[in-house]
Amino acid sequence: YYNIFSSQKKVNEYSTKLLQKSIDKLNEVKPYLRYLSSGEYPYLNDTVYYYKALSFQKLYKISNDRRFIQFALKSWDDYFSNTNKATSSYFQKATIYNKQMMAIMKTKGNRKI
């Protein structure tokens, strides 16, 4: 669902639904990660947590609704708690996105990223 969102040329109401669906599906998948082989687990675990946090961040960008800042920051915390920096392919990007959300949280205004 996130990939479908990313391929859209224009952001609209459907975009929000895609991101919500992405978050819902990623939440559904999380409990089953423990059944993956040791070779698959690090990458897929990293991917699930990364795209959930990124989906919340994009929801904030689309809606400018400050509630999504809290959800995104919590999701980034979950990402960093459940990801091995040495094996993560998203770690550098995640660090940048997390810093962006923390900076927005500190501002008084409702500016978009």
N, C-alpha and C positions, 0 to 999 in steps of 0.2 A: 504494500500500500504506500509506503514511503517512496518507493521508486516511481510509482504512478504519479504521486504528488510532484516529485522532482521533475518529471517530464512535461508537466503542464506549462504552457506558454503564458497563461494568465492566472492569477490567483483569484479565486471566487469562493462562493459558499461550499462548493464541492471540495475545494482544497481542505477546508476545515474538517469536513467529514472524512476525507482520506487520512488525515493526520490522526484523528480520533480513532479511526479503525486500526491504524498502524499501532497505536498505543495499546488498544484492546488486544490485538493479536499477539503482540510481544509479551503482554502480561500473561496471556494464556500459555505461551510457549515456555516461559521461565521455569515452572515447576518440572518440566520434562528434561531440562538440560542435564540434570544429574544422571540420566540414562545414557548419555553420549559416551563414546569411547574416549580414552585419555588423549587421543590424537585430535579428535574433533572438538572436544570441549572448549579449550582455550579460545579458539577463533569464534565459535558460535556464541559462547557466553559473552565475549567482548562485543560482538555484533548486536546481540539483543539489547544489552544495556546501553550501548552507544546510540542506537537508533531510537530507543525510547526517549532518552534525554534530548536528542536532537529534534524529535517530533514535538516535544513540549516547547522547545526553544522556537521552532518555526511557528507553532500556534501563537506564541507571544508576538512574533514578528507580524503575523497576519492580522491578529485581533487587537494588538496593543493592550490586552487585558492583563493587568499586573498579577492576577492569580497564577498565570502560567509561568511567571518568573519563579515563584516558590516551587512549583512542580518541577520545573527544569533544574533548579539548583539541587533539589532533593534527588532527582534522577542522576545528575552528574555525581553527587556524593555516592550514590549506589554504584555507579559505573566505576569510580575510582576504588571503592571498597571491594569490588568483585572482579577486578581486572588486574592482570599481571603486566606491569609496565614493560617488562622485557619481551613479552610475546604479543603485546597489543599492536595491531596495525593502525589503530585510531588514536592512540594516546596523545600524540602532539596536537592533533585537531581538537580533541576533547578538552585539553588544557586551555586552548585558546577560546573555545566556546564557553567554557566554564568561567573564565576571566571576564568575558563579555557580559555574561549574566550577572556576575557579582558587581561589576561596574554599574550596570543598569539598576540593580537593586539599591545601590548606594545613592543614586540620583533621586531628586525629589520629583522630577518630571516623568512623563510617560513617553520617553523617546523610543523610537524603534531602532533595531540593530540593522 
